[in-house]
Amino acid sequence: MHVRRVVPNIQSQSFDKSAQFYGVLGFEEVMNHGWIMTLASAENPAVQVSVMTEDQTAPVIPDMSIEVEDVDAVYEAMRERGAEIVHPLVDEEWGVRRFFVRDPDGRVVNVLSHS
């Protein structure tokens, strides 16, 4: 499986304060849908953090997001091993195909590919 990037997801009720804090660390806003904002390093755009007030189309805020090359293959591999699927494999309107799976320690992982 080819992993393109891993992004921690942080729950926040203040995008402004989060953007200011992570801005001091060198992050800039690259996406903002109102409920999720992604900040990235200007020098290395794959280095990112997402700040979320909620997940608009899923039951929980995931602990992290992992972008993979083939989300369908990862979904099938997780189902075959009996992993708990927290949110089914879906195509989202903002251009990603994703599902949520629970890791062995209870963390929720958003696994996605861009369409």
ABEGO torsion letter per residue (X at the ends): XBBABBBBBBBBABAAAAAAAAAAAGBBBABBAGABBBBBBAABAABBBBBBABBAABABBBABBBBBABAAAAAAAAAAAGBBBABBBBBBAAGBBBBBBBBAAGBBBBBBBBX
